[in-house]
Amino acid sequence: MKTNKEWHQAHRMPARATLEQRVAWHIEHARHCGCRQMPEKIREEIKKRNLKA
Ligand SMILES: [Zn+2]
């Protein structure tokens, strides 16, 4: 999959992101860009929270 550079420029991960922020970032990321896979830890958190990725 292609990297969505524009999305990345507009959505930088904060340097000290909380887990909450990381989960939200990865959900948005998966919608807009396919440059990397969601880490297993993030997937687990999404499952726990019953969110849709
Ligand atoms: Zn990406």
mmCIF file of the protein (N, C-alpha, C, O) and its ligand, coordinates in Angstrom:
data_MODEL
# 
_entry.id   MODEL 
# 
loop_
_entity.id 
_entity.type 
_entity.pdbx_number_of_molecules 
1 polymer     1 
2 non-polymer 1 
# 
_entity_poly.entity_id                      1 
_entity_poly.type                           'polypeptide(L)' 
_entity_poly.nstd_linkage                   no 
_entity_poly.nstd_monomer                   no 
_entity_poly.pdbx_seq_one_letter_code       MKTNKEWHQAHRMPARATLEQRVAWHIEHARHCGCRQMPEKIREEIKKRNLKA 
_entity_poly.pdbx_seq_one_letter_code_can   MKTNKEWHQAHRMPARATLEQRVAWHIEHARHCGCRQMPEKIREEIKKRNLKA 
_entity_poly.pdbx_strand_id                 A 
# 
loop_
_entity_poly_seq.entity_id 
_entity_poly_seq.num 
_entity_poly_seq.mon_id 
_entity_poly_seq.hetero 
1 1  MET n 
1 2  LYS n 
1 3  THR n 
1 4  ASN n 
1 5  LYS n 
1 6  GLU n 
1 7  TRP n 
1 8  HIS n 
1 9  GLN n 
1 10 ALA n 
1 11 HIS n 
1 12 ARG n 
1 13 MET n 
1 14 PRO n 
1 15 ALA n 
1 16 ARG n 
1 17 ALA n 
1 18 THR n 
1 19 LEU n 
1 20 GLU n 
1 21 GLN n 
1 22 ARG n 
1 23 VAL n 
1 24 ALA n 
1 25 TRP n 
1 26 HIS n 
1 27 ILE n 
1 28 GLU n 
1 29 HIS n 
1 30 ALA n 
1 31 ARG n 
1 32 HIS n 
1 33 CYS n 
1 34 GLY n 
1 35 CYS n 
1 36 ARG n 
1 37 GLN n 
1 38 MET n 
1 39 PRO n 
1 40 GLU n 
1 41 LYS n 
1 42 ILE n 
1 43 ARG n 
1 44 GLU n 
1 45 GLU n 
1 46 ILE n 
1 47 LYS n 
1 48 LYS n 
1 49 ARG n 
1 50 ASN n 
1 51 LEU n 
1 52 LYS n 
1 53 ALA n 
# 
loop_
_struct_asym.id 
_struct_asym.entity_id 
A 1 
B 2 
# 
loop_
_chem_comp.id 
_chem_comp.type 
_chem_comp.mon_nstd_flag 
ALA 'L-peptide linking' y 
ARG 'L-peptide linking' y 
ASN 'L-peptide linking' y 
CYS 'L-peptide linking' y 
GLN 'L-peptide linking' y 
GLU 'L-peptide linking' y 
GLY 'peptide linking'   y 
HIS 'L-peptide linking' y 
ILE 'L-peptide linking' y 
LEU 'L-peptide linking' y 
LYS 'L-peptide linking' y 
MET 'L-peptide linking' y 
PRO 'L-peptide linking' y 
THR 'L-peptide linking' y 
TRP 'L-peptide linking' y 
VAL 'L-peptide linking' y 
ZN  non-polymer         . 
# 
_pdbx_entity_nonpoly.entity_id   2 
_pdbx_entity_nonpoly.name        ? 
_pdbx_entity_nonpoly.comp_id     ZN 
# 
_pdbx_nonpoly_scheme.asym_id         B 
_pdbx_nonpoly_scheme.entity_id       2 
_pdbx_nonpoly_scheme.mon_id          ZN 
_pdbx_nonpoly_scheme.ndb_seq_num     1 
_pdbx_nonpoly_scheme.pdb_seq_num     101 
_pdbx_nonpoly_scheme.auth_seq_num    101 
_pdbx_nonpoly_scheme.pdb_mon_id      ZN 
_pdbx_nonpoly_scheme.auth_mon_id     ZN 
_pdbx_nonpoly_scheme.pdb_strand_id   A 
_pdbx_nonpoly_scheme.pdb_ins_code    . 
# 
loop_
_atom_site.group_PDB 
_atom_site.id 
_atom_site.type_symbol 
_atom_site.label_atom_id 
_atom_site.label_alt_id 
_atom_site.label_comp_id 
_atom_site.label_asym_id 
_atom_site.label_entity_id 
_atom_site.label_seq_id 
_atom_site.pdbx_PDB_ins_code 
_atom_site.Cartn_x 
_atom_site.Cartn_y 
_atom_site.Cartn_z 
_atom_site.occupancy 
_atom_site.B_iso_or_equiv 
_atom_site.pdbx_formal_charge 
_atom_site.auth_seq_id 
_atom_site.auth_comp_id 
_atom_site.auth_asym_id 
_atom_site.auth_atom_id 
_atom_site.pdbx_PDB_model_num 
ATOM   1   N  N  . MET A 1 1  ? 0.839   -1.202 0.000  1.00 0.00 ? 1   MET A N  1 
ATOM   2   C  CA . MET A 1 1  ? 0.000   0.000  0.000  1.00 0.00 ? 1   MET A CA 1 
ATOM   3   C  C  . MET A 1 1  ? 0.875   1.253  0.000  1.00 0.00 ? 1   MET A C  1 
ATOM   4   O  O  . MET A 1 1  ? 2.031   1.241  0.422  1.00 0.00 ? 1   MET A O  1 
ATOM   5   N  N  . LYS A 1 2  ? 0.291   2.290  -0.474 1.00 0.00 ? 2   LYS A N  1 
ATOM   6   C  CA . LYS A 1 2  ? 1.003   3.548  -0.633 1.00 0.00 ? 2   LYS A CA 1 
ATOM   7   C  C  . LYS A 1 2  ? 0.994   4.395  0.638  1.00 0.00 ? 2   LYS A C  1 
ATOM   8   O  O  . LYS A 1 2  ? 0.047   4.361  1.424  1.00 0.00 ? 2   LYS A O  1 
ATOM   9   N  N  . THR A 1 3  ? 2.054   5.138  0.813  1.00 0.00 ? 3   THR A N  1 
ATOM   10  C  CA . THR A 1 3  ? 2.114   6.065  1.945  1.00 0.00 ? 3   THR A CA 1 
ATOM   11  C  C  . THR A 1 3  ? 1.373   7.348  1.590  1.00 0.00 ? 3   THR A C  1 
ATOM   12  O  O  . THR A 1 3  ? 1.581   7.934  0.527  1.00 0.00 ? 3   THR A O  1 
ATOM   13  N  N  . ASN A 1 4  ? 0.516   7.764  2.491  1.00 0.00 ? 4   ASN A N  1 
ATOM   14  C  CA . ASN A 1 4  ? -0.218  9.008  2.316  1.00 0.00 ? 4   ASN A CA 1 
ATOM   15  C  C  . ASN A 1 4  ? 0.564   10.117 3.037  1.00 0.00 ? 4   ASN A C  1 
ATOM   16  O  O  . ASN A 1 4  ? 0.314   10.411 4.206  1.00 0.00 ? 4   ASN A O  1 
ATOM   17  N  N  . LYS A 1 5  ? 1.498   10.715 2.326  1.00 0.00 ? 5   LYS A N  1 
ATOM   18  C  CA . LYS A 1 5  ? 2.398   11.701 2.944  1.00 0.00 ? 5   LYS A CA 1 
ATOM   19  C  C  . LYS A 1 5  ? 1.641   12.899 3.492  1.00 0.00 ? 5   LYS A C  1 
ATOM   20  O  O  . LYS A 1 5  ? 1.963   13.414 4.562  1.00 0.00 ? 5   LYS A O  1 
ATOM   21  N  N  . GLU A 1 6  ? 0.649   13.328 2.760  1.00 0.00 ? 6   GLU A N  1 
ATOM   22  C  CA . GLU A 1 6  ? -0.114  14.492 3.214  1.00 0.00 ? 6   GLU A CA 1 
ATOM   23  C  C  . GLU A 1 6  ? -0.794  14.221 4.547  1.00 0.00 ? 6   GLU A C  1 
ATOM   24  O  O  . GLU A 1 6  ? -0.826  15.070 5.437  1.00 0.00 ? 6   GLU A O  1 
ATOM   25  N  N  . TRP A 1 7  ? -1.332  13.019 4.657  1.00 0.00 ? 7   TRP A N  1 
ATOM   26  C  CA . TRP A 1 7  ? -2.001  12.672 5.916  1.00 0.00 ? 7   TRP A CA 1 
ATOM   27  C  C  . TRP A 1 7  ? -0.987  12.667 7.053  1.00 0.00 ? 7   TRP A C  1 
ATOM   28  O  O  . TRP A 1 7  ? -1.256  13.174 8.142  1.00 0.00 ? 7   TRP A O  1 
ATOM   29  N  N  . HIS A 1 8  ? 0.160   12.098 6.794  1.00 0.00 ? 8   HIS A N  1 
ATOM   30  C  CA . HIS A 1 8  ? 1.184   12.030 7.839  1.00 0.00 ? 8   HIS A CA 1 
ATOM   31  C  C  . HIS A 1 8  ? 1.653   13.422 8.259  1.00 0.00 ? 8   HIS A C  1 
ATOM   32  O  O  . HIS A 1 8  ? 1.905   13.670 9.438  1.00 0.00 ? 8   HIS A O  1 
ATOM   33  N  N  . GLN A 1 9  ? 1.767   14.309 7.303  1.00 0.00 ? 9   GLN A N  1 
ATOM   34  C  CA . GLN A 1 9  ? 2.197   15.668 7.647  1.00 0.00 ? 9   GLN A CA 1 
ATOM   35  C  C  . GLN A 1 9  ? 1.156   16.359 8.500  1.00 0.00 ? 9   GLN A C  1 
ATOM   36  O  O  . GLN A 1 9  ? 1.494   17.157 9.375  1.00 0.00 ? 9   GLN A O  1 
ATOM   37  N  N  . ALA A 1 10 ? -0.090  16.063 8.256  1.00 0.00 ? 10  ALA A N  1 
ATOM   38  C  CA . ALA A 1 10 ? -1.173  16.704 9.001  1.00 0.00 ? 10  ALA A CA 1 
ATOM   39  C  C  . ALA A 1 10 ? -1.457  16.003 10.327 1.00 0.00 ? 10  ALA A C  1 
ATOM   40  O  O  . ALA A 1 10 ? -2.081  16.588 11.212 1.00 0.00 ? 10  ALA A O  1 
ATOM   41  N  N  . HIS A 1 11 ? -1.009  14.766 10.471 1.00 0.00 ? 11  HIS A N  1 
ATOM   42  C  CA . HIS A 1 11 ? -1.308  13.986 11.677 1.00 0.00 ? 11  HIS A CA 1 
ATOM   43  C  C  . HIS A 1 11 ? -0.044  13.382 12.254 1.00 0.00 ? 11  HIS A C  1 
ATOM   44  O  O  . HIS A 1 11 ? 0.214   12.187 12.110 1.00 0.00 ? 11  HIS A O  1 
ATOM   45  N  N  . ARG A 1 12 ? 0.718   14.202 12.890 1.00 0.00 ? 12  ARG A N  1 
ATOM   46  C  CA . ARG A 1 12 ? 1.929   13.699 13.524 1.00 0.00 ? 12  ARG A CA 1 
ATOM   47  C  C  . ARG A 1 12 ? 1.579   13.073 14.868 1.00 0.00 ? 12  ARG A C  1 
ATOM   48  O  O  . ARG A 1 12 ? 0.755   13.584 15.625 1.00 0.00 ? 12  ARG A O  1 
ATOM   49  N  N  . MET A 1 13 ? 2.230   11.959 15.132 1.00 0.00 ? 13  MET A N  1 
ATOM   50  C  CA . MET A 1 13 ? 2.058   11.331 16.440 1.00 0.00 ? 13  MET A CA 1 
ATOM   51  C  C  . MET A 1 13 ? 2.797   12.189 17.466 1.00 0.00 ? 13  MET A C  1 
ATOM   52  O  O  . MET A 1 13 ? 3.980   12.478 17.284 1.00 0.00 ? 13  MET A O  1 
ATOM   53  N  N  . PRO A 1 14 ? 2.120   12.601 18.541 1.00 0.00 ? 14  PRO A N  1 
ATOM   54  C  CA . PRO A 1 14 ? 2.834   13.387 19.555 1.00 0.00 ? 14  PRO A CA 1 
ATOM   55  C  C  . PRO A 1 14 ? 4.007   12.595 20.127 1.00 0.00 ? 14  PRO A C  1 
ATOM   56  O  O  . PRO A 1 14 ? 3.939   11.372 20.248 1.00 0.00 ? 14  PRO A O  1 
ATOM   57  N  N  . ALA A 1 15 ? 5.069   13.292 20.472 1.00 0.00 ? 15  ALA A N  1 
ATOM   58  C  CA . ALA A 1 15 ? 6.284   12.616 20.947 1.00 0.00 ? 15  ALA A CA 1 
ATOM   59  C  C  . ALA A 1 15 ? 6.004   11.750 22.167 1.00 0.00 ? 15  ALA A C  1 
ATOM   60  O  O  . ALA A 1 15 ? 6.558   10.658 22.294 1.00 0.00 ? 15  ALA A O  1 
ATOM   61  N  N  . ARG A 1 16 ? 5.163   12.222 23.051 1.00 0.00 ? 16  ARG A N  1 
ATOM   62  C  CA . ARG A 1 16 ? 4.849   11.421 24.243 1.00 0.00 ? 16  ARG A CA 1 
ATOM   63  C  C  . ARG A 1 16 ? 3.366   11.084 24.255 1.00 0.00 ? 16  ARG A C  1 
ATOM   64  O  O  . ARG A 1 16 ? 2.646   11.390 25.205 1.00 0.00 ? 16  ARG A O  1 
ATOM   65  N  N  . ALA A 1 17 ? 2.939   10.459 23.198 1.00 0.00 ? 17  ALA A N  1 
ATOM   66  C  CA . ALA A 1 17 ? 1.523   10.124 23.051 1.00 0.00 ? 17  ALA A CA 1 
ATOM   67  C  C  . ALA A 1 17 ? 1.086   9.126  24.119 1.00 0.00 ? 17  ALA A C  1 
ATOM   68  O  O  . ALA A 1 17 ? 1.819   8.196  24.457 1.00 0.00 ? 17  ALA A O  1 
ATOM   69  N  N  . THR A 1 18 ? -0.098  9.331  24.635 1.00 0.00 ? 18  THR A N  1 
ATOM   70  C  CA . THR A 1 18 ? -0.684  8.360  25.548 1.00 0.00 ? 18  THR A CA 1 
ATOM   71  C  C  . THR A 1 18 ? -1.212  7.182  24.728 1.00 0.00 ? 18  THR A C  1 
ATOM   72  O  O  . THR A 1 18 ? -1.340  7.271  23.507 1.00 0.00 ? 18  THR A O  1 
ATOM   73  N  N  . LEU A 1 19 ? -1.512  6.088  25.410 1.00 0.00 ? 19  LEU A N  1 
ATOM   74  C  CA . LEU A 1 19 ? -2.067  4.936  24.714 1.00 0.00 ? 19  LEU A CA 1 
ATOM   75  C  C  . LEU A 1 19 ? -3.352  5.325  23.983 1.00 0.00 ? 19  LEU A C  1 
ATOM   76  O  O  . LEU A 1 19 ? -3.608  4.903  22.855 1.00 0.00 ? 19  LEU A O  1 
ATOM   77  N  N  . GLU A 1 20 ? -4.143  6.142  24.668 1.00 0.00 ? 20  GLU A N  1 
ATOM   78  C  CA . GLU A 1 20 ? -5.395  6.635  24.079 1.00 0.00 ? 20  GLU A CA 1 
ATOM   79  C  C  . GLU A 1 20 ? -5.143  7.348  22.751 1.00 0.00 ? 20  GLU A C  1 
ATOM   80  O  O  . GLU A 1 20 ? -5.836  7.115  21.761 1.00 0.00 ? 20  GLU A O  1 
ATOM   81  N  N  . GLN A 1 21 ? -4.153  8.208  22.754 1.00 0.00 ? 21  GLN A N  1 
ATOM   82  C  CA . GLN A 1 21 ? -3.813  8.956  21.532 1.00 0.00 ? 21  GLN A CA 1 
ATOM   83  C  C  . GLN A 1 21 ? -3.277  8.041  20.449 1.00 0.00 ? 21  GLN A C  1 
ATOM   84  O  O  . GLN A 1 21 ? -3.561  8.226  19.265 1.00 0.00 ? 21  GLN A O  1 
ATOM   85  N  N  . ARG A 1 22 ? -2.503  7.057  20.863 1.00 0.00 ? 22  ARG A N  1 
ATOM   86  C  CA . ARG A 1 22 ? -1.937  6.126  19.879 1.00 0.00 ? 22  ARG A CA 1 
ATOM   87  C  C  . ARG A 1 22 ? -3.025  5.284  19.233 1.00 0.00 ? 22  ARG A C  1 
ATOM   88  O  O  . ARG A 1 22 ? -3.009  5.052  18.024 1.00 0.00 ? 22  ARG A O  1 
ATOM   89  N  N  . VAL A 1 23 ? -3.978  4.826  20.053 1.00 0.00 ? 23  VAL A N  1 
ATOM   90  C  CA . VAL A 1 23 ? -5.087  4.039  19.506 1.00 0.00 ? 23  VAL A CA 1 
ATOM   91  C  C  . VAL A 1 23 ? -5.859  4.878  18.498 1.00 0.00 ? 23  VAL A C  1 
ATOM   92  O  O  . VAL A 1 23 ? -6.158  4.418  17.396 1.00 0.00 ? 23  VAL A O  1 
ATOM   93  N  N  . ALA A 1 24 ? -6.182  6.112  18.878 1.00 0.00 ? 24  ALA A N  1 
ATOM   94  C  CA . ALA A 1 24 ? -6.935  6.993  17.979 1.00 0.00 ? 24  ALA A CA 1 
ATOM   95  C  C  . ALA A 1 24 ? -6.145  7.269  16.705 1.00 0.00 ? 24  ALA A C  1 
ATOM   96  O  O  . ALA A 1 24 ? -6.698  7.287  15.605 1.00 0.00 ? 24  ALA A O  1 
ATOM   97  N  N  . TRP A 1 25 ? -4.860  7.480  16.871 1.00 0.00 ? 25  TRP A N  1 
ATOM   98  C  CA . TRP A 1 25 ? -4.003  7.769  15.708 1.00 0.00 ? 25  TRP A CA 1 
ATOM   99  C  C  . TRP A 1 25 ? -3.994  6.582  14.745 1.00 0.00 ? 25  TRP A C  1 
ATOM   100 O  O  . TRP A 1 25 ? -4.111  6.754  13.531 1.00 0.00 ? 25  TRP A O  1 
ATOM   101 N  N  . HIS A 1 26 ? -3.856  5.398  15.290 1.00 0.00 ? 26  HIS A N  1 
ATOM   102 C  CA . HIS A 1 26 ? -3.782  4.217  14.419 1.00 0.00 ? 26  HIS A CA 1 
ATOM   103 C  C  . HIS A 1 26 ? -5.101  3.923  13.718 1.00 0.00 ? 26  HIS A C  1 
ATOM   104 O  O  . HIS A 1 26 ? -5.108  3.448  12.582 1.00 0.00 ? 26  HIS A O  1 
ATOM   105 N  N  . ILE A 1 27 ? -6.199  4.198  14.375 1.00 0.00 ? 27  ILE A N  1 
ATOM   106 C  CA . ILE A 1 27 ? -7.496  4.002  13.717 1.00 0.00 ? 27  ILE A CA 1 
ATOM   107 C  C  . ILE A 1 27 ? -7.593  4.943  12.522 1.00 0.00 ? 27  ILE A C  1 
ATOM   108 O  O  . ILE A 1 27 ? -7.948  4.526  11.420 1.00 0.00 ? 27  ILE A O  1 
ATOM   109 N  N  . GLU A 1 28 ? -7.280  6.196  12.745 1.00 0.00 ? 28  GLU A N  1 
ATOM   110 C  CA . GLU A 1 28 ? -7.316  7.167  11.652 1.00 0.00 ? 28  GLU A CA 1 
ATOM   111 C  C  . GLU A 1 28 ? -6.299  6.797  10.576 1.00 0.00 ? 28  GLU A C  1 
ATOM   112 O  O  . GLU A 1 28 ? -6.577  6.871  9.380  1.00 0.00 ? 28  GLU A O  1 
ATOM   113 N  N  . HIS A 1 29 ? -5.135  6.403  11.026 1.00 0.00 ? 29  HIS A N  1 
ATOM   114 C  CA . HIS A 1 29 ? -4.081  6.053  10.077 1.00 0.00 ? 29  HIS A CA 1 
ATOM   115 C  C  . HIS A 1 29 ? -4.514  4.931  9.139  1.00 0.00 ? 29  HIS A C  1 
ATOM   116 O  O  . HIS A 1 29 ? -4.304  4.992  7.928  1.00 0.00 ? 29  HIS A O  1 
ATOM   117 N  N  . ALA A 1 30 ? -5.126  3.899  9.734  1.00 0.00 ? 30  ALA A N  1 
ATOM   118 C  CA . ALA A 1 30 ? -5.538  2.751  8.917  1.00 0.00 ? 30  ALA A CA 1 
ATOM   119 C  C  . ALA A 1 30 ? -6.568  3.153  7.863  1.00 0.00 ? 30  ALA A C  1 
ATOM   120 O  O  . ALA A 1 30 ? -6.661  2.529  6.806  1.00 0.00 ? 30  ALA A O  1 
ATOM   121 N  N  . ARG A 1 31 ? -7.333  4.189  8.156  1.00 0.00 ? 31  ARG A N  1 
ATOM   122 C  CA . ARG A 1 31 ? -8.354  4.639  7.204  1.00 0.00 ? 31  ARG A CA 1 
ATOM   123 C  C  . ARG A 1 31 ? -7.744  5.386  6.029  1.00 0.00 ? 31  ARG A C  1 
ATOM   124 O  O  . ARG A 1 31 ? -8.271  5.368  4.917  1.00 0.00 ? 31  ARG A O  1 
ATOM   125 N  N  . HIS A 1 32 ? -6.629  6.037  6.300  1.00 0.00 ? 32  HIS A N  1 
ATOM   126 C  CA . HIS A 1 32 ? -6.101  6.963  5.288  1.00 0.00 ? 32  HIS A CA 1 
ATOM   127 C  C  . HIS A 1 32 ? -4.805  6.524  4.644  1.00 0.00 ? 32  HIS A C  1 
ATOM   128 O  O  . HIS A 1 32 ? -4.413  7.053  3.604  1.00 0.00 ? 32  HIS A O  1 
ATOM   129 N  N  . CYS A 1 33 ? -4.140  5.565  5.250  1.00 0.00 ? 33  CYS A N  1 
ATOM   130 C  CA . CYS A 1 33 ? -2.799  5.245  4.778  1.00 0.00 ? 33  CYS A CA 1 
ATOM   131 C  C  . CYS A 1 33 ? -2.471  3.789  5.061  1.00 0.00 ? 33  CYS A C  1 
ATOM   132 O  O  . CYS A 1 33 ? -2.938  3.216  6.045  1.00 0.00 ? 33  CYS A O  1 
ATOM   133 N  N  . GLY A 1 34 ? -1.664  3.197  4.188  1.00 0.00 ? 34  GLY A N  1 
ATOM   134 C  CA . GLY A 1 34 ? -1.318  1.789  4.362  1.00 0.00 ? 34  GLY A CA 1 
ATOM   135 C  C  . GLY A 1 34 ? 0.172   1.546  4.469  1.00 0.00 ? 34  GLY A C  1 
ATOM   136 O  O  . GLY A 1 34 ? 0.662   0.484  4.085  1.00 0.00 ? 34  GLY A O  1 
ATOM   137 N  N  . CYS A 1 35 ? 0.900   2.534  4.994  1.00 0.00 ? 35  CYS A N  1 
ATOM   138 C  CA . CYS A 1 35 ? 2.357   2.402  4.995  1.00 0.00 ? 35  CYS A CA 1 
ATOM   139 C  C  . CYS A 1 35 ? 2.860   1.398  6.018  1.00 0.00 ? 35  CYS A C  1 
ATOM   140 O  O  . CYS A 1 35 ? 3.950   0.848  5.856  1.00 0.00 ? 35  CYS A O  1 
ATOM   141 N  N  . ARG A 1 36 ? 2.099   1.153  7.050  1.00 0.00 ? 36  ARG A N  1 
ATOM   142 C  CA . ARG A 1 36 ? 2.547   0.158  8.037  1.00 0.00 ? 36  ARG A CA 1 
ATOM   143 C  C  . ARG A 1 36 ? 1.343   -0.488 8.708  1.00 0.00 ? 36  ARG A C  1 
ATOM   144 O  O  . ARG A 1 36 ? 0.236   0.052  8.714  1.00 0.00 ? 36  ARG A O  1 
ATOM   145 N  N  . GLN A 1 37 ? 1.597   -1.648 9.265  1.00 0.00 ? 37  GLN A N  1 
ATOM   146 C  CA . GLN A 1 37 ? 0.520   -2.369 9.928  1.00 0.00 ? 37  GLN A CA 1 
ATOM   147 C  C  . GLN A 1 37 ? 0.327   -1.856 11.343 1.00 0.00 ? 37  GLN A C  1 
ATOM   148 O  O  . GLN A 1 37 ? 1.236   -1.309 11.966 1.00 0.00 ? 37  GLN A O  1 
ATOM   149 N  N  . MET A 1 38 ? -0.874  -2.051 11.818 1.00 0.00 ? 38  MET A N  1 
ATOM   150 C  CA . MET A 1 38 ? -1.195  -1.680 13.180 1.00 0.00 ? 38  MET A CA 1 
ATOM   151 C  C  . MET A 1 38 ? -0.468  -2.630 14.139 1.00 0.00 ? 38  MET A C  1 
ATOM   152 O  O  . MET A 1 38 ? -0.539  -3.846 13.965 1.00 0.00 ? 38  MET A O  1 
ATOM   153 N  N  . PRO A 1 39 ? 0.221   -2.100 15.133 1.00 0.00 ? 39  PRO A N  1 
ATOM   154 C  CA . PRO A 1 39 ? 0.892   -3.004 16.085 1.00 0.00 ? 39  PRO A CA 1 
ATOM   155 C  C  . PRO A 1 39 ? -0.121  -3.866 16.835 1.00 0.00 ? 39  PRO A C  1 
ATOM   156 O  O  . PRO A 1 39 ? -1.258  -3.461 17.079 1.00 0.00 ? 39  PRO A O  1 
ATOM   157 N  N  . GLU A 1 40 ? 0.327   -5.062 17.190 1.00 0.00 ? 40  GLU A N  1 
ATOM   158 C  CA . GLU A 1 40 ? -0.550  -6.012 17.883 1.00 0.00 ? 40  GLU A CA 1 
ATOM   159 C  C  . GLU A 1 40 ? -1.161  -5.388 19.139 1.00 0.00 ? 40  GLU A C  1 
ATOM   160 O  O  . GLU A 1 40 ? -2.341  -5.585 19.430 1.00 0.00 ? 40  GLU A O  1 
ATOM   161 N  N  . LYS A 1 41 ? -0.360  -4.649 19.863 1.00 0.00 ? 41  LYS A N  1 
ATOM   162 C  CA . LYS A 1 41 ? -0.823  -4.025 21.108 1.00 0.00 ? 41  LYS A CA 1 
ATOM   163 C  C  . LYS A 1 41 ? -2.001  -3.072 20.849 1.00 0.00 ? 41  LYS A C  1 
ATOM   164 O  O  . LYS A 1 41 ? -2.962  -3.023 21.616 1.00 0.00 ? 41  LYS A O  1 
ATOM   165 N  N  . ILE A 1 42 ? -1.899  -2.337 19.776 1.00 0.00 ? 42  ILE A N  1 
ATOM   166 C  CA . ILE A 1 42 ? -2.963  -1.386 19.434 1.00 0.00 ? 42  ILE A CA 1 
ATOM   167 C  C  . ILE A 1 42 ? -4.232  -2.151 19.040 1.00 0.00 ? 42  ILE A C  1 
ATOM   168 O  O  . ILE A 1 42 ? -5.341  -1.771 19.417 1.00 0.00 ? 42  ILE A O  1 
ATOM   169 N  N  . ARG A 1 43 ? -4.053  -3.222 18.285 1.00 0.00 ? 43  ARG A N  1 
ATOM   170 C  CA . ARG A 1 43 ? -5.215  -4.044 17.917 1.00 0.00 ? 43  ARG A CA 1 
ATOM   171 C  C  . ARG A 1 43 ? -5.947  -4.569 19.145 1.00 0.00 ? 43  ARG A C  1 
ATOM   172 O  O  . ARG A 1 43 ? -7.176  -4.569 19.215 1.00 0.00 ? 43  ARG A O  1 
ATOM   173 N  N  . GLU A 1 44 ? -5.155  -5.013 20.102 1.00 0.00 ? 44  GLU A N  1 
ATOM   174 C  CA . GLU A 1 44 ? -5.765  -5.529 21.339 1.00 0.00 ? 44  GLU A CA 1 
ATOM   175 C  C  . GLU A 1 44 ? -6.559  -4.437 22.047 1.00 0.00 ? 44  GLU A C  1 
ATOM   176 O  O  . GLU A 1 44 ? -7.662  -4.677 22.539 1.00 0.00 ? 44  GLU A O  1 
ATOM   177 N  N  . GLU A 1 45 ? -5.997  -3.256 22.091 1.00 0.00 ? 45  GLU A N  1 
ATOM   178 C  CA . GLU A 1 45 ? -6.689  -2.148 22.753 1.00 0.00 ? 45  GLU A CA 1 
ATOM   179 C  C  . GLU A 1 45 ? -7.992  -1.810 22.040 1.00 0.00 ? 45  GLU A C  1 
ATOM   180 O  O  . GLU A 1 45 ? -9.002  -1.509 22.677 1.00 0.00 ? 45  GLU A O  1 
ATOM   181 N  N  . ILE A 1 46 ? -7.958  -1.862 20.719 1.00 0.00 ? 46  ILE A N  1 
ATOM   182 C  CA . ILE A 1 46 ? -9.168  -1.574 19.945 1.00 0.00 ? 46  ILE A CA 1 
ATOM   183 C  C  . ILE A 1 46 ? -10.241 -2.624 20.247 1.00 0.00 ? 46  ILE A C  1 
ATOM   184 O  O  . ILE A 1 46 ? -11.418 -2.299 20.404 1.00 0.00 ? 46  ILE A O  1 
ATOM   185 N  N  . LYS A 1 47 ? -9.821  -3.865 20.325 1.00 0.00 ? 47  LYS A N  1 
ATOM   186 C  CA . LYS A 1 47 ? -10.758 -4.941 20.659 1.00 0.00 ? 47  LYS A CA 1 
ATOM   187 C  C  . LYS A 1 47 ? -11.368 -4.723 22.035 1.00 0.00 ? 47  LYS A C  1 
ATOM   188 O  O  . LYS A 1 47 ? -12.580 -4.830 22.222 1.00 0.00 ? 47  LYS A O  1 
ATOM   189 N  N  . LYS A 1 48 ? -10.507 -4.418 22.989 1.00 0.00 ? 48  LYS A N  1 
ATOM   190 C  CA . LYS A 1 48 ? -10.970 -4.201 24.368 1.00 0.00 ? 48  LYS A CA 1 
ATOM   191 C  C  . LYS A 1 48 ? -11.992 -3.093 24.430 1.00 0.00 ? 48  LYS A C  1 
ATOM   192 O  O  . LYS A 1 48 ? -12.947 -3.151 25.206 1.00 0.00 ? 48  LYS A O  1 
ATOM   193 N  N  . ARG A 1 49 ? -11.785 -2.082 23.606 1.00 0.00 ? 49  ARG A N  1 
ATOM   194 C  CA . ARG A 1 49 ? -12.678 -0.909 23.633 1.00 0.00 ? 49  ARG A CA 1 
ATOM   195 C  C  . ARG A 1 49 ? -13.854 -1.044 22.704 1.00 0.00 ? 49  ARG A C  1 
ATOM   196 O  O  . ARG A 1 49 ? -14.714 -0.165 22.642 1.00 0.00 ? 49  ARG A O  1 
ATOM   197 N  N  . ASN A 1 50 ? -13.894 -2.153 21.976 1.00 0.00 ? 50  ASN A N  1 
ATOM   198 C  CA . ASN A 1 50 ? -14.967 -2.364 21.015 1.00 0.00 ? 50  ASN A CA 1 
ATOM   199 C  C  . ASN A 1 50 ? -15.052 -1.269 19.972 1.00 0.00 ? 50  ASN A C  1 
ATOM   200 O  O  . ASN A 1 50 ? -16.134 -0.824 19.589 1.00 0.00 ? 50  ASN A O  1 
ATOM   201 N  N  . LEU A 1 51 ? -13.890 -0.852 19.528 1.00 0.00 ? 51  LEU A N  1 
ATOM   202 C  CA . LEU A 1 51 ? -13.856 0.166  18.479 1.00 0.00 ? 51  LEU A CA 1 
ATOM   203 C  C  . LEU A 1 51 ? -13.701 -0.517 17.136 1.00 0.00 ? 51  LEU A C  1 
ATOM   204 O  O  . LEU A 1 51 ? -13.282 -1.671 17.047 1.00 0.00 ? 51  LEU A O  1 
ATOM   205 N  N  . LYS A 1 52 ? -14.044 0.210  16.107 1.00 0.00 ? 52  LYS A N  1 
ATOM   206 C  CA . LYS A 1 52 ? -13.868 -0.331 14.764 1.00 0.00 ? 52  LYS A CA 1 
ATOM   207 C  C  . LYS A 1 52 ? -12.638 0.286  14.131 1.00 0.00 ? 52  LYS A C  1 
ATOM   208 O  O  . LYS A 1 52 ? -12.475 1.506  14.108 1.00 0.00 ? 52  LYS A O  1 
ATOM   209 N  N  . ALA A 1 53 ? -11.790 -0.562 13.627 1.00 0.00 ? 53  ALA A N  1 
ATOM   210 C  CA . ALA A 1 53 ? -10.566 -0.071 13.009 1.00 0.00 ? 53  ALA A CA 1 
ATOM   211 C  C  . ALA A 1 53 ? -10.774 0.118  11.505 1.00 0.00 ? 53  ALA A C  1 
ATOM   212 O  O  . ALA A 1 53 ? -9.851  0.528  10.801 1.00 0.00 ? 53  ALA A O  1 
HETATM 213 ZN ZN . ZN  B 2 .  ? 1.091   5.829  7.042  1.00 0.00 2 101 ZN  A ZN 1 
# 
